[in-house]
C-alpha cells in the first residue's frame, strides 16, 4: 500500500501549511519561478556593471596576479613551454583568464574581466540560496545585497586570482543543494550541485570543502535513518526527518557527490594533458604535494584561521603613492559592519540549530563553519584572510536569518542593509585603486596596529 508523506513548507507570511509531495504544483509556481529568474538576471547585471567600474586601475599586476596571469599566457602559446607555470593549482580558472586575454587582449581588462563575471554569479548564488532558505523574495534580495556590500567579495572579484572562480561555482552548487534539501526527490538538484562542485575544485582545491559539507550532511542523515532515529517532539522545521529523500539511493549519492564531481574536474585538465592517464595522475600528485606540505612561516600578511572572522590581519594587495599626500590602495579586509555583527548572528543560528533543530539554521551553519574550519585540518602554516571568503559570503545568510525573526519589525532588515552600505562606502577608497585616498584618511581607516 502506497503511503503519502506529508511535510510543511513555510510561505512568505511564515505560516506553515501542510501539503503532499504528490500534490500538483500550484498555478502560481511558474510565475514565481519566472519572477525569480528576472530578479536573478537583474542582480547579475547590476553587480557585474558595478564591478567593471575602474577595473583596469592599476594597469600593472596586483598581488598574486604575477603568478596566475603568466600561467594563463602560457596556455595561449601554440605549444606549451616548459616548465609549466603555477602547477600547484588546477587549470580551470587560469583557462578562463586565458580565454579572456584572447578575447580582450593581454591587458588589465583581459586579466580581470572573468573575475567580475564570477563575482556577480556568486551574488546571484546567495540570492538563490536565500530563496531556498527563506521562501521569500525580500529576504533573498537582502542577503544578496549584504553579500555584495562586504568588501571581501568586491576586492576579490576585481583581481585575476583563483578564489573568486572557486567561490562562484561553489556557491551556485550550494544553492542547488539547498533547493534539493527539502525535496522528496532531490536527485536533479544534487547532481547539478555535484557537477558545479567539480568545477569549483577545478579552479582551486578549496572548492572541495563545501562538497565535503554536502557529503557529511547526506551521510549523517542516512546514518540516522538507518538507525531509525526519531525525535520525540518531531516538528516540520526539523533538519532531520526519517522520511527525508525516500527515493534517494546509494548509487544516486555516489553519482551526485563522487562520479559527477570527478568527471567535471578531470575534464578541465584535458586541454592541457589530453587523455593521458599518467599525466593526469602526475598533475594531481603535484597539486596534492604542493597543497599539503607545511609551508615556511614568514609572509608579511599571513594569518591563522582563528583570526579571520575577527578581521585581525588584512592583506594589502596594492599600496602606491600617486602624489605628495595621495595613495592608491587595495586592502583585502572586509566590511566590519557586516562581518563583526555576523558573528553574533551565527551564534543565534547555532542556537536555533541545536535547540530548535531548524533546517534553515542547520544549512547556514554547515556552509559557514564547514568551509572555514576545514582550513584547521590542513598541515600548512601559511594562511591568508582571503581563504575566509566563502564563509564570509555565506555569513550574509545568517544576518538575514536573524533580522527576520518573529517579533522584529520588517524595516529592521532593510535598515541594516543601509548600514552595511554605509560601511561599504567608507571602506571603498581602500578597496578600489581607481578612487584613491589621502594618507590621513588611510590612517584613520587602519583602526588597529595589526591592520598596518
Secondary structure, 3 states (H helix, E strand, C coil): CCCCCEEEEECCCCCEEEEECCCCCCCHHHHHHHHHHHHHHHHHHHHHHHHHCCCCCCCCCCCCHHHHHHHHHHHHCCCCCCCCCCCCCCCHHHHHHHHHHHHHCCCHHHHHHHHHHHHHHHHHHHHHHHHHHHCCHHHHHHHHHHHHCCHHHHHHCCCCCCHHHHHHHHHHHHHHHHHHHCCCCCHHHHHHHHHHHHHHHCCCHHHHHHHHHHHHHHHHHHHHHHCCCCCCCCCCCECCCCCCCCCCCHHHHHHHHHHHHHHHHHHCCHHHHCCCHHHHHHHHHHHHHHHHCCCCCCCCCCCCHHHHHHCCCCEEEEEEECCCCEEEEEEECCCHHHHHHHHHHHHHHHHHHHHHCEHHHHHHHHHHHHHHHHHHHCCCCCCCHHHHHHHHHHHHHHHHHHHCCCCCCCHHHHHHHHHHHHHHHHHHHHCCCCCCEEHHHHHHHCCCHHHC
